[in-house]
Amino acid sequence: MVTTLRTDATNRDFIQLVQQLDADLANRDGNDHAFYHQFNSIENLKHTIILYEGEKAIACGAIKAFDAKTMEIKRMYVVPESRGKGLATKVVKALELWTVELGHKVCILETGKRQPEAIALYKKNGYQIIPNYGQYEGIENSICFQKIVSFY
């Protein structure tokens, strides 16, 4: 059975999952990794989700405020042996729900063009490609997405 925990970036399991994510991204991004890594510090993440199968942490994600109406999805990861089971969608939906509960209306995110699984995930979950925002403007390898999660 998969369970969901809302926590923050001080959670040991979250930290370990992010270390695995960073290792994967360093491999995928190659020379671009240092650029992206500077924007992915977890120390100020107050809203993180961890999925567990029994006692084992198998997936994570986080949101952080971008502006008064928008939360940015960060640090999405599913351990390799648990992929293909809909867990990333479960994390995304949990983050969207938390976004609405916090009074925000929109989720945005950035992912890399070398991450086709992530691009497919976000498109499948109703995210639309938007112009690259903030530090990702003009970055060729980045692709940014947005979804309106609350119309109220």
N, C-alpha and C positions, 0 to 999 in steps of 0.2 A: 504494500500500500504506500502511495506517495502522499506525504504531508508537506504543508507549506508553513514556513516560519517567517514572520516579519521581524526584522532586527535592524542593526546598523553595521557600519563598516568595522566595528571593533570585534565582531563575531569571528572566532578562530576558524570556523568552517568556511565562512565567506572569504577570509583572507587566503586560505589554502586554495579555494576554487579560483580566485583571481590570479594567484601565482601560476596555476595551470593555464589559465586564459592568456596571461602575458607570455608564457613560453610558446604557446601556439601562435600568437600574433607575431612574436619576434621571428618565427620561422616563416610565416606567410608574408610579412611586410618587408623582410630583409633590411635593406639600408634605410627604409622609411620608418622603421620602428621607433627610433629615438624621437622623431617628430611627434608621432601619435602618443607615445608613452607620456610625454610631458602634460598631456591633457587628461590623463586617466588616473590621477591620484585618487585613492579611496578615502583619505583621512577625513574629508568633510562630508562623506555620504551618510545621511541620517535615515534613509529609507531604502533598505535592502531586503531582498526576498531570497530565501534558500529553500530548495526542494530537497526532501529527504526520502530515501527508500529505506525503511527501517531506520537504522542509526547512521546510514551513509549519506553524506551530502553529495547530491548528484547534479544540481543545477543552481544557477544564481542569476540575479539581475538587480539593478538599482535605478532609482530616479533621483534627480536633484532639480531644484528650482532653476529655471532658465530666465523667466520673467514672471510678472504677476498672474498670467493665465496659462503658462506653459511649463511643463516638466520635461527634462531631458532624460531619456533612457540611457543607462550606462552599464558597462560590465556584465553583459549577457554571456552566459557560458553554460554548456551542458557537457558533462564528462563523456569522452568518446564511446564508452561501452553502453551508455544510456541514450544515445542519439537515435532518432527515428521513431520515438514513442510519443511525440507530441508534447514533450516537456518544455521546450522553448516557448511554444504557444501558451502553455499553462503559466509560465513566468510572465510573459508579455501581458496576458489578461489580468494577472494579479497586480502588476504594476499600473495598468490602466485603471483598475478599480481604485487603487490607492490614490492615484492622481485625482480622480473625481472626489474621493472622500476628503482630500486635502484642499478642495475648492478650485482646482485647476481644470481647464477645459481641453487642453491640447497636449499631446506627446510629440516630441521631436527626437531624432537620433541621427547619428552618423555611423556609417559602417564603411568598410573598404571594398573596393571593386574586386579584390582578391578573395572575397568571402561570399561566394555565390550562394551558399546555404543560408547565410544571414539575409541576403537580399531577397531570396525566395520566401523566407519566413515572414519578413515584414510585408511584402506584397500580398502574401496569402492572408495576412491578418488585417488588411485594409489600409495599409500605409501607402501614402502617395509620395512620389519623388518631388522634392522641392529644391530650389537653388541652395547651394552650399551656404551655410550660415557661419557667423563668427569666425573662429580660427580656421575653419575648413574652407572659407572662400578662396577660390583659385587653386585649390589642391586637387590635382588631377585624379588621384587614387581614391578620393572620398566621394561618397554618395550619401545624400541626406534625405530623410523621410519625415513625414508629418501625418498625424491622424487626429481628428477632432474626436474626443472621447466623451464629451458632455456638451449638450446643446442648451443647458440651463444656466 
